[in-house]
């Protein structure tokens, strides 16, 4: 959709003006609200029109089809918390953490987004600004240019995978009608009920026992995410130094 470069259409003739007037931005905002509240499965152009109090044909004046609308919505939710990559006083690691936090917040707040990120070519203006910032920040790490995209893939595909699994877990918990911690305890209880558990899966049993003692699911999740991100950043630094060493050998 972004490749067409279509400008936003003017309001339809005779349409009521003012704060409640229909335009593309209002349609996109309503789309995001519905997707957040009801998910992709229940979303339709007819449902959206009802939410806006207009006919479906009125919506199609501003967007050609449902796919285009979802692309607009996907770009709209991209974080605008972008650090200034030209700020030489800032630590690139801190700036990368800020970008990662924004990306994670986006995926956590909008559980429908991960599926769309794999479906559409996300090159809208907000997505491009975010992408440009990530490349510039990673460039300040000292990595050779040819390895910047590989490092970014490692970081942001980790965030994507982590948040996708987190979202699916929360969905399963909601369906079960229990809290995240209750669901976790039920699963652990079912698995460890087998007397042979600790012997057959000794490594997993040791880690599981530690997990149970170290707090809530939320605390475990935050700890794991922070450690994994620190590990990735440390790996980037190691690979940077290794490539520098190889170049001077």
Kinemage of the C-alpha trace (Angstrom):
@kinemage 1
@onewidth
@group {chain A} dominant
@subgroup {mainchain}
@vectorlist {calphas} color= white
{ca unk a 1} P 0.000 0.000 0.000
{ca unk a 2} L 2.824 2.413 0.874
{ca unk a 3} L 4.314 1.957 -2.597
{ca unk a 4} L 1.360 3.691 -4.233
{ca unk a 5} L 2.006 7.009 -2.499
{ca unk a 6} L -1.669 7.949 -2.417
{ca unk a 7} L -2.449 11.191 -0.542
{ca unk a 8} L -5.167 11.236 2.088
{ca unk a 9} L -8.498 11.966 0.332
{ca unk a 10} L -10.416 15.141 1.074
{ca unk a 11} L -13.631 14.807 3.129
{ca unk a 12} L -16.652 13.793 1.130
{ca unk a 13} L -18.832 16.619 -0.121
{ca unk a 14} L -21.615 17.460 2.280
{ca unk a 15} L -19.960 15.662 5.169
{ca unk a 16} L -20.385 17.255 8.573
{ca unk a 17} L -17.303 19.188 9.660
{ca unk a 18} L -15.836 19.500 13.125
{ca unk a 19} L -14.253 17.227 15.709
{ca unk a 20} L -16.524 14.330 14.809
{ca unk a 21} L -16.027 14.580 11.047
{ca unk a 22} L -14.881 11.410 9.345
{ca unk a 23} L -11.346 11.316 7.984
{ca unk a 24} L -8.623 8.734 7.560
{ca unk a 25} L -7.017 9.449 10.937
{ca unk a 26} L -10.288 8.945 12.793
{ca unk a 27} L -10.821 5.689 10.910
{ca unk a 28} L -7.325 4.449 11.753
{ca unk a 29} L -7.723 5.399 15.429
{ca unk a 30} L -11.028 3.514 15.622
{ca unk a 31} L -9.443 0.513 13.910
{ca unk a 32} L -6.699 0.357 16.523
{ca unk a 33} L -9.218 0.618 19.364
{ca unk a 34} L -11.278 -2.235 17.947
{ca unk a 35} L -8.274 -4.434 17.286
{ca unk a 36} L -7.005 -3.867 20.829
{ca unk a 37} L -10.411 -4.617 22.344
{ca unk a 38} L -11.618 -7.479 20.167
{ca unk a 39} L -8.673 -8.848 18.185
{ca unk a 40} L -8.242 -9.599 14.510
{ca unk a 41} L -10.802 -12.396 14.441
{ca unk a 42} L -13.759 -10.111 15.140
{ca unk a 43} L -12.556 -7.130 13.125
{ca unk a 44} L -14.388 -6.260 9.908
{ca unk a 45} L -15.114 -3.160 7.865
{ca unk a 46} L -18.780 -3.510 8.779
{ca unk a 47} L -17.918 -3.642 12.480
{ca unk a 48} L -15.674 -0.597 12.065
{ca unk a 49} L -18.393 1.374 10.284
{ca unk a 50} L -20.811 0.603 13.102
{ca unk a 51} L -18.259 1.815 15.633
{ca unk a 52} L -17.896 5.071 13.712
{ca unk a 53} L -21.630 5.433 13.186
{ca unk a 54} L -21.326 5.548 9.391
{ca unk a 55} L -21.934 3.235 6.447
{ca unk a 56} L -19.226 0.920 5.186
{ca unk a 57} L -19.165 2.845 1.909
{ca unk a 58} L -18.215 5.991 3.842
{ca unk a 59} L -15.131 4.196 5.178
{ca unk a 60} L -14.150 3.056 1.683
{ca unk a 61} L -13.975 6.678 0.574
{ca unk a 62} L -10.837 7.000 2.734
{ca unk a 63} L -9.256 3.548 2.366
{ca unk a 64} L -9.405 1.214 -0.606
{ca unk a 65} L -9.731 -2.014 1.349
{ca unk a 66} L -9.228 -3.744 4.676
{ca unk a 67} L -5.586 -4.627 3.964
{ca unk a 68} L -4.688 -0.995 3.355
{ca unk a 69} L -6.415 0.001 6.570
{ca unk a 70} L -4.485 -2.586 8.567
{ca unk a 71} L -1.249 -1.251 7.104
{ca unk a 72} L -2.165 2.257 8.236
{ca unk a 73} L -2.999 0.945 11.702
{ca unk a 74} L 0.243 -1.013 11.928
{ca unk a 75} L 2.325 2.049 11.135
{ca unk a 76} L 0.328 4.260 13.495
{ca unk a 77} L 1.226 2.199 16.570
{ca unk a 78} L 4.990 2.284 15.990
{ca unk a 79} L 6.721 3.944 18.927
{ca unk a 80} L 7.737 7.567 18.506
{ca unk a 81} L 10.124 7.399 21.476
{ca unk a 82} L 13.158 7.666 19.230
{ca unk a 83} L 16.488 8.840 20.687
{ca unk a 84} L 18.728 11.257 18.825
{ca unk a 85} L 21.384 9.027 17.239
{ca unk a 86} L 23.535 12.090 16.538
{ca unk a 87} L 23.906 12.748 20.283
{ca unk a 88} L 27.540 11.804 20.812
{ca unk a 89} L 27.156 12.180 24.581
{ca unk a 90} L 24.643 9.329 24.704
{ca unk a 91} L 25.678 5.716 25.122
{ca unk a 92} L 24.556 3.672 22.120
{ca unk a 93} L 23.643 0.797 24.447
{ca unk a 94} L 21.255 3.001 26.411
{ca unk a 95} L 19.743 4.295 23.162
{ca unk a 96} L 19.317 0.740 21.877
{ca unk a 97} L 17.575 -0.234 25.120
{ca unk a 98} L 15.219 2.721 24.668
{ca unk a 99} L 14.363 1.600 21.131
{ca unk a 100} L 13.857 -1.976 22.290
{ca unk a 101} L 11.595 -0.817 25.128
{ca unk a 102} L 9.454 1.139 22.669
{ca unk a 103} L 9.181 -1.838 20.322
{ca unk a 104} L 8.310 -4.180 23.175
{ca unk a 105} L 5.689 -1.768 24.533
{ca unk a 106} L 4.108 -1.597 21.084
{ca unk a 107} L 3.831 -5.375 20.735
{ca unk a 108} L 2.589 -5.800 24.304
{ca unk a 109} L -0.066 -3.099 23.970
{ca unk a 110} L -1.303 -4.387 20.608
{ca unk a 111} L -1.304 -8.228 20.601
{ca unk a 112} L -2.602 -8.269 17.001
{ca unk a 113} L 0.508 -6.495 15.705
{ca unk a 114} L 2.990 -9.424 15.535
{ca unk a 115} L 0.872 -11.311 13.000
{ca unk a 116} L 0.582 -8.226 10.789
{ca unk a 117} L 4.301 -7.457 10.991
{ca unk a 118} L 4.921 -10.752 9.239
{ca unk a 119} L 2.223 -10.136 6.648
{ca unk a 120} L 2.775 -6.610 5.380
{ca unk a 121} L 5.702 -4.623 4.013
{ca unk a 122} L 5.882 -2.142 6.870
{ca unk a 123} L 7.513 0.904 5.267
{ca unk a 124} L 5.161 3.610 6.509
{ca unk a 125} L 6.608 6.934 7.728
{ca unk a 126} L 6.658 6.034 11.430
{ca unk a 127} L 8.163 2.617 10.760
{ca unk a 128} L 10.847 4.130 8.539
{ca unk a 129} L 11.749 6.737 11.166
{ca unk a 130} L 12.051 3.982 13.770
{ca unk a 131} L 14.114 1.813 11.426
{ca unk a 132} L 16.422 4.681 10.539
{ca unk a 133} L 17.029 5.364 14.240
{ca unk a 134} L 17.888 1.725 14.954
{ca unk a 135} L 20.395 1.622 12.097
{ca unk a 136} L 21.997 4.904 13.182
{ca unk a 137} L 22.250 3.823 16.830
{ca unk a 138} L 23.719 0.451 15.941
{ca unk a 139} L 26.146 2.239 13.645
{ca unk a 140} L 27.521 4.035 16.697
{ca unk a 141} L 28.375 0.685 18.282
{ca unk a 142} L 31.466 0.429 16.097
{ca unk a 143} L 30.272 -2.625 14.179
{ca unk a 144} L 31.321 -2.754 10.523
{ca unk a 145} L 28.531 -1.527 8.266
{ca unk a 146} L 27.995 -4.958 6.719
{ca unk a 147} L 27.158 -6.433 10.140
{ca unk a 148} L 24.713 -3.778 11.349
{ca unk a 149} L 21.615 -5.440 9.896
{ca unk a 150} L 22.649 -8.804 11.315
{ca unk a 151} L 23.003 -7.330 14.795
{ca unk a 152} L 19.648 -5.582 14.518
{ca unk a 153} L 18.043 -8.819 13.355
{ca unk a 154} L 19.347 -10.587 16.438
{ca unk a 155} L 18.002 -7.915 18.773
{ca unk a 156} L 14.608 -7.159 17.264
{ca unk a 157} L 13.742 -10.698 16.215
{ca unk a 158} L 14.408 -11.657 19.833
{ca unk a 159} L 11.965 -8.956 20.987
{ca unk a 160} L 9.417 -10.051 18.373
{ca unk a 161} L 9.650 -13.692 19.417
{ca unk a 162} L 9.615 -12.924 23.140
{ca unk a 163} L 6.557 -10.693 22.878
{ca unk a 164} L 4.727 -13.080 20.557
{ca unk a 165} L 5.113 -15.925 23.048
{ca unk a 166} L 4.149 -13.579 25.892
{ca unk a 167} L 0.990 -12.546 24.042
{ca unk a 168} L 0.005 -16.139 23.305
{ca unk a 169} L 0.509 -17.070 26.953
{ca unk a 170} L -1.698 -14.203 28.111
{ca unk a 171} L -4.356 -15.230 25.595
{ca unk a 172} L -4.273 -18.800 26.895
{ca unk a 173} L -4.566 -17.535 30.459
{ca unk a 174} L -7.587 -15.381 29.584
{ca unk a 175} L -9.258 -18.349 27.917
{ca unk a 176} L -8.641 -20.443 31.034
{ca unk a 177} L -10.147 -17.759 33.261
{ca unk a 178} L -7.278 -17.710 35.758
{ca unk a 179} L -4.348 -15.442 36.569
{ca unk a 180} L -0.954 -15.868 34.910
{ca unk a 181} L 0.555 -17.154 38.157
{ca unk a 182} L -2.291 -19.604 38.758
{ca unk a 183} L -1.939 -20.990 35.252
{ca unk a 184} L 1.817 -21.372 35.698
{ca unk a 185} L 1.391 -23.186 39.015
{ca unk a 186} L -1.191 -25.511 37.463
{ca unk a 187} L 1.170 -26.391 34.626
{ca unk a 188} L 4.120 -26.941 36.955
{ca unk a 189} L 1.948 -29.039 39.248
{ca unk a 190} L 0.780 -31.252 36.395
{ca unk a 191} L 4.294 -31.748 35.046
{ca unk a 192} L 6.001 -32.440 38.369
{ca unk a 193} L 3.280 -34.804 39.613
{ca unk a 194} L 5.024 -37.687 37.851
{ca unk a 195} L 7.425 -39.296 40.362
{ca unk a 196} L 9.940 -39.867 37.562
{ca unk a 197} L 9.985 -36.190 36.591
{ca unk a 198} L 13.026 -35.067 38.553
{ca unk a 199} L 15.097 -38.067 37.491
{ca unk a 200} L 14.213 -38.111 33.800
{ca unk a 201} L 14.392 -34.339 33.308
{ca unk a 202} L 16.915 -33.398 35.967
{ca unk a 203} L 18.238 -30.257 34.253
{ca unk a 204} L 14.752 -28.893 33.589
{ca unk a 205} L 13.636 -29.876 37.091
{ca unk a 206} L 16.429 -27.832 38.668
{ca unk a 207} L 15.623 -24.729 36.613
{ca unk a 208} L 11.881 -25.148 37.247
{ca unk a 209} L 12.417 -25.379 40.996
{ca unk a 210} L 14.424 -22.154 40.886
{ca unk a 211} L 11.766 -20.392 38.823
{ca unk a 212} L 9.012 -21.276 41.268
{ca unk a 213} L 10.974 -19.689 44.105
{ca unk a 214} L 11.943 -16.451 42.376
{ca unk a 215} L 8.697 -14.528 42.121
{ca unk a 216} L 5.694 -14.010 39.898
{ca unk a 217} L 5.450 -14.699 36.191
{ca unk a 218} L 5.745 -10.982 35.546
{ca unk a 219} L 8.943 -10.753 37.600
{ca unk a 220} L 10.414 -13.811 35.884
{ca unk a 221} L 9.516 -12.417 32.482
{ca unk a 222} L 11.103 -9.028 33.180
{ca unk a 223} L 14.233 -10.644 34.562
{ca unk a 224} L 14.599 -12.986 31.585
{ca unk a 225} L 14.003 -10.188 29.077
{ca unk a 226} L 16.556 -7.870 30.697
{ca unk a 227} L 19.177 -10.624 30.931
{ca unk a 228} L 18.650 -11.747 27.348
{ca unk a 229} L 18.941 -8.173 26.073
{ca unk a 230} L 22.133 -7.607 28.097
{ca unk a 231} L 23.499 -10.834 26.649
{ca unk a 232} L 22.743 -9.689 23.103
{ca unk a 233} L 24.386 -6.316 23.664
{ca unk a 234} L 27.435 -8.015 25.163
{ca unk a 235} L 27.540 -10.271 22.117
{ca unk a 236} L 27.460 -7.262 19.809
{ca unk a 237} L 30.450 -5.798 21.645
{ca unk a 238} L 32.344 -9.094 21.402
{ca unk a 239} L 31.674 -9.386 17.675
{ca unk a 240} L 32.671 -5.736 17.156
{ca unk a 241} L 36.005 -6.317 18.868
{ca unk a 242} L 36.513 -9.605 17.050
{ca unk a 243} L 36.005 -8.020 13.635
{ca unk a 244} L 38.390 -5.205 14.579
{ca unk a 245} L 40.973 -7.755 15.645
{ca unk a 246} L 40.535 -9.695 12.439
{ca unk a 247} L 41.016 -6.525 10.434
{ca unk a 248} L 44.302 -5.697 12.133
{ca unk a 249} L 45.679 -9.240 11.981
